[in-house]
């Protein structure tokens, strides 16, 4: 979570530097008068275009880190299960289904959503 917060602050903090970067805006062939004082919407659109490839790499790496942590947690759970064992674990799927139905009934919610 800390990395996500730092990432968000870096994104927000880097936009003003991009907004006031006349040489960068001139490299996109904007007239000098516009490049010196660009409209915010133009600068923001260019900022998104420039930052998108960096974001793609960052998001892919954060997903890899998250997946690694999830695999470690699964491995730890399997080790605990093999070390201590879970009594009566053969009916776990049925018990999970009954628990989900119970939660659905108690909360008056549905397990099926309109996600098409």
ZAZA-929845 format. One record per residue (C-alpha): residue number from 0; x, y, z; residue in one letter. Coordinates in steps of 0.001 Angstrom, whole numbers, plus 500000, padded with zeros to 6 digits. Each point is the difference from the previous one (the first is absolute). Layout:
PT   pos        u        v        w   code
PT   NUM        X        Y        Z      A
...
//
This chain:
PT   pos        u        v        w   code
PT     0   500000   500000   500000      X
PT     1   502884   502316   500745      X
PT     2   501322   499543   496468      X
PT     3   496576   500849   498592      X
PT     4   499873   503178   502091      X
PT     5   503481   501051   498883      X
PT     6   499034   499240   496409      X
PT     7   496848   502120   500247      X
PT     8   501887   502908   501560      X
PT     9   502660   499757   497292      X
PT    10   497330   500137   497293      X
PT    11   498288   502994   501551      X
PT    12   503296   501732   500735      X
PT    13   501433   499532   496519      X
PT    14   497132   501678   498159      X
PT    15   500902   503597   500947      X
PT    16   503546   499411   498748      X
PT    17   498533   498727   496740      X
PT    18   497602   502935   499802      X
PT    19   502825   502543   500248      X
PT    20   502428   498199   497675      X
PT    21   500132   502248   496969      X
PT    22   502616   497914   498095      X
PT    23   497874   496889   500324      X
PT    24   496920   501763   498657      X
PT    25   502070   501492   497192      X
PT    26   501127   496466   499086      X
PT    27   496332   499218   499314      X
PT    28   500023   502881   497467      X
PT    29   497906   502419   502020      X
PT    30   500534   503681   499197      X
PT    31   502323   501791   502418      X
PT    32   497165   502155   501374      X
PT    33   497962   496895   500873      X
PT    34   503031   498092   501319      X
PT    35   500864   502768   502450      X
PT    36   496482   500119   501494      X
PT    37   498219   496827   498892      X
PT    38   496339   499335   500745      X
PT    39   499763   497451   502801      X
PT    40   497888   497593   497955      X
PT    41   502624   499836   497238      X
PT    42   502819   499491   502478      X
PT    43   497999   497333   501830      X
PT    44   499223   498135   496771      X
PT    45   503672   500002   499021      X
PT    46   500949   498977   503537      X
PT    47   497721   496985   499750      X
PT    48   501510   499070   496642      X
PT    49   503531   500179   501364      X
PT    50   499329   498307   503351      X
PT    51   497904   497068   498681      X
PT    52   502979   497793   498991      X
PT    53   501639   500604   503381      X
PT    54   496723   499167   501728      X
PT    55   499687   496764   498039      X
PT    56   503417   498827   501163      X
PT    57   499314   501046   503594      X
PT    58   496600   498301   500150      X
PT    59   501408   496792   498516      X
PT    60   502796   499944   502568      X
PT    61   497597   500713   502882      X
PT    62   497743   497175   498806      X
PT    63   503022   497669   499966      X
PT    64   500888   500994   503562      X
PT    65   496403   499542   501135      X
PT    66   499786   496594   498353      X
PT    67   503247   498947   501686      X
PT    68   498589   500981   503397      X
PT    69   496824   498050   499276      X
PT    70   502001   496891   499068      X
PT    71   502010   500351   503211      X
PT    72   496779   500232   502021      X
PT    73   498598   496914   498264      X
PT    74   503220   498102   500645      X
PT    75   499906   501010   503662      X
PT    76   496392   498819   500300      X
PT    77   500903   496650   498427      X
PT    78   502924   499614   502394      X
PT    79   497745   500725   502953      X
PT    80   497466   497495   498742      X
PT    81   502621   497293   499541      X
PT    82   501608   500757   503369      X
PT    83   496898   500302   502164      X
PT    84   497309   498575   497763      X
PT    85   496447   501213   499791      X
PT    86   497532   497674   501641      X
PT    87   497101   498936   497805      X
PT    88   501307   501889   496939      X
PT    89   498471   497675   497403      X
PT    90   496620   501791   500051      X
PT    91   501541   503467   499779      X
PT    92   498495   500831   496585      X
PT    93   496490   499183   501146      X
PT    94   500474   501979   503223      X
PT    95   501288   503005   498036      X
PT    96   496974   499879   497706      X
PT    97   497623   499847   502956      X
PT    98   501802   502937   501645      X
PT    99   499703   502117   496844      X
PT   100   496293   499214   499704      X
PT   101   499518   500871   503672      X
PT   102   501756   503353   499505      X
PT   103   497877   500676   496922      X
PT   104   496761   499276   501875      X
PT   105   501020   501983   503094      X
PT   106   501061   503037   497944      X
PT   107   497123   499684   497535      X
PT   108   502571   500187   497227      X
PT   109   500541   498013   496850      X
PT   110   503052   498007   499000      X
PT   111   499279   500680   496325      X
PT   112   500636   503472   498640      X
PT   113   499353   501612   496657      X
PT   114   503566   500032   498716      X
PT   115   499779   499522   496281      X
//
